[in-house]
Amino acid sequence: MGDGVEEPPAARGAVDAALAEEFPGLYLRWRRVERGSGRSPRALKHRLALLSDRFAGPQAIAFRTKPIPHAYRVFHRHIGLDPDEQPPGPELAVRERMLKGGFVSSNLLDDALTIAMIESGVPVLAFDADAVAGAPVIRPTVPGEGLEGRPGELPAGTLVIADELRPIALLFGATASGRGVSPRTMCTLLVVVGVAGVPEIATEEALWIVAEILEAPA
């Protein structure tokens, strides 16, 4: 992808066996990028502005009906989430575009995530890689587990993305305190959750878009 150089594939994350059986097609991909966030360069802001121009009202209205966004809406309902109340990340970006009249530049990482999600339809998560122990997995919680920064315990069986020690985010939900990217982050862990109907090439593309932007020379 790009300049004739073949990019390494994203690493595969494990999915709890019972969940994999209950939700065929559920998978996890991740990639480390040796870069945090920062100010968006002028070229990236321009790219975001061009995307805003291409993604006007009709495209926004039709977005959720496209195969990949629709697949995430279906999966949300399967796990008990209302996609109209808790929409997938790409739909949230679309709503922001309609409310603000365009994709508004925020910072290097958030702009990269927005571009990747709109162009691929795949939600992309970002964590501080140095605050995550080992490879991420998708699993249900066990009794007594919680999410840092959120009071009380999570109900046993809550679906989470976890590292080797603890949950780091709810599946398609909040990120644990101290695990997100901050101004001090030096290395970013990018994570995508694939579901039935979402081809692996789409999740690979989403990760690649974000990584390419973050790794571009300043």
C-alpha positions in Angstrom: 0.0 0.0 0.0 1.8 3.1 -1.2 5.1 3.5 -3.2 5.1 -0.2 -4.2 6.2 -1.2 -0.7 4.2 -4.0 0.8 3.1 -3.2 4.3 3.3 -5.8 7.1 -0.2 -7.2 8.0 -1.7 -6.2 11.2 -1.3 -8.5 14.1 -4.2 -10.8 15.1 -5.7 -10.5 18.5 -7.4 -13.4 20.3 -11.2 -13.7 20.7 -12.6 -15.7 23.6 -13.6 -19.1 22.2 -17.2 -19.0 23.5 -17.7 -15.5 22.0 -16.2 -16.7 18.7 -18.8 -19.5 18.6 -21.6 -17.1 19.6 -20.6 -14.4 17.1 -19.1 -16.0 14.0 -17.0 -13.5 12.2 -15.9 -11.6 15.3 -12.2 -10.8 15.1 -9.5 -8.4 16.3 -6.6 -6.7 14.6 -4.0 -4.4 16.0 -0.9 -2.4 15.1 1.7 -0.4 17.0 2.9 2.9 15.7 6.0 4.5 17.2 4.3 7.9 17.4 1.8 9.7 19.6 -0.4 12.5 18.6 0.4 16.2 18.2 -0.6 19.2 16.0 -2.0 18.4 12.6 0.1 19.6 9.7 -1.3 21.9 7.1 -1.4 19.1 4.5 -3.5 16.9 6.8 -6.0 19.7 7.5 -6.3 20.2 3.8 -7.0 16.5 3.3 -9.7 16.6 6.0 -11.2 19.7 4.3 -11.3 17.9 0.9 -13.0 14.9 2.6 -15.6 17.3 4.0 -16.3 18.6 0.5 -16.7 15.1 -0.9 -18.8 13.9 2.0 -21.9 16.1 1.8 -25.5 15.6 2.8 -26.5 12.8 0.4 -23.3 10.8 1.2 -23.9 11.3 4.9 -27.5 10.1 4.8 -26.6 7.0 2.8 -23.5 6.2 4.9 -25.2 3.9 7.4 -26.7 1.8 4.7 -23.4 0.9 3.1 -22.3 -2.8 3.7 -19.6 -2.2 6.3 -21.3 0.5 8.4 -24.5 -1.6 8.3 -22.6 -4.7 9.5 -21.5 -2.8 12.6 -25.1 -1.6 13.2 -26.3 -5.2 13.1 -23.6 -6.4 15.5 -24.4 -3.6 17.9 -27.9 -4.9 18.1 -26.7 -8.4 18.6 -24.7 -7.4 21.7 -27.5 -5.3 23.1 -26.5 -1.8 22.0 -28.8 0.5 20.2 -26.8 1.9 17.2 -29.0 5.0 17.1 -28.2 5.8 20.8 -24.6 4.4 20.8 -23.6 4.6 17.1 -20.3 3.1 15.8 -17.4 5.5 15.6 -17.7 6.2 11.8 -21.4 7.2 12.3 -20.4 9.5 15.2 -17.9 11.2 12.8 -20.6 11.6 10.2 -23.0 13.2 12.8 -20.2 15.7 13.7 -19.7 16.5 10.1 -23.4 17.3 9.6 -23.6 19.3 12.9 -20.5 21.4 12.3 -20.7 21.7 8.5 -17.5 19.8 8.0 -14.8 17.5 9.5 -13.2 19.9 11.9 -9.5 19.4 12.5 -8.6 18.5 16.1 -5.1 17.0 16.3 -2.9 14.6 14.4 -4.4 11.3 15.8 -8.0 12.3 15.8 -7.8 13.6 12.3 -6.2 10.4 11.2 -8.9 8.3 12.9 -11.6 10.4 11.3 -10.1 10.0 7.8 -9.6 6.3 8.2 -13.2 5.7 9.6 -14.9 7.7 6.9 -12.8 6.2 4.0 -13.1 2.6 5.3 -16.3 2.5 7.4 -14.3 0.7 10.1 -14.2 2.0 13.7 -10.6 2.5 14.8 -9.5 2.7 18.5 -6.3 4.1 19.8 -4.5 3.4 23.1 -1.3 4.4 24.7 0.8 1.3 23.8 3.0 1.7 26.9 -0.1 1.5 29.1 -1.2 -1.8 27.6 0.3 -5.1 28.8 0.8 -7.5 25.9 -1.6 -8.1 23.0 -5.2 -7.0 23.2 -8.0 -9.6 23.2 -11.8 -9.6 23.2 -13.3 -11.5 26.1 -16.1 -11.3 28.7 -15.4 -10.0 32.1 -15.2 -12.2 35.2 -16.8 -11.4 38.6 -14.9 -8.6 40.4 -13.5 -6.8 37.3 -14.1 -3.2 36.6 -13.0 -0.5 34.1 -10.5 2.0 35.6 -12.1 5.4 35.9 -15.6 3.9 36.1 -17.1 3.3 39.5 -18.1 -0.2 40.7 -17.7 -3.5 39.1 -18.8 -4.4 35.6 -21.5 -7.1 35.3 -19.8 -10.5 34.8 -19.9 -11.3 31.1 -19.6 -7.7 29.9 -17.8 -7.7 26.6 -14.4 -5.9 26.7 -11.2 -5.4 25.0 -8.5 -6.4 27.5 -4.8 -6.7 27.8 -3.0 -9.5 29.7 -4.0 -7.9 33.1 -7.3 -6.1 32.9 -10.0 -4.6 30.6 -8.8 -1.6 28.7 -12.1 -0.7 27.1 -15.7 -1.8 26.7 -16.4 -3.4 23.4 -17.6 -0.4 21.3 -17.6 1.7 24.5 -15.6 3.7 27.0 -11.8 3.4 27.3 -10.3 2.8 30.8 -8.7 5.7 32.5 -5.0 6.0 31.7 -5.2 3.8 28.7 -6.1 6.4 26.0 -3.6 8.5 24.1 -2.4 11.6 25.9 0.1 14.4 25.1 2.7 12.2 26.8 2.1 9.2 24.6 5.1 8.1 22.6 3.8 4.9 21.0 0.2 4.3 19.9 -1.6 1.0 19.8 -4.3 1.0 17.0 -7.1 -1.6 17.4 -10.0 -2.6 15.1 -12.8 -5.0 15.9 -14.1 -6.8 12.8 -17.5 -8.4 12.7 -19.4 -10.6 10.3 -19.8 -8.8 6.9 -16.6 -6.8 7.3 -13.7 -8.2 5.2 -10.3 -8.3 6.7 -8.9 -6.1 3.9 -11.2 -3.3 5.1 -9.8 -3.5 8.7 -6.2 -3.7 7.3 -6.9 -0.6 5.2 -8.3 1.3 8.2 -5.2 0.5 10.3 -2.9 1.4 7.4 -4.5 4.8 6.8 -4.0 5.8 10.4 -0.5 4.5 10.6 0.5 6.2 7.3 -0.7 9.5 8.6 1.0 9.2 12.0 4.3 8.0 10.5 4.5 10.7 7.8 7.4 13.1 8.2 6.4 16.2 10.1 
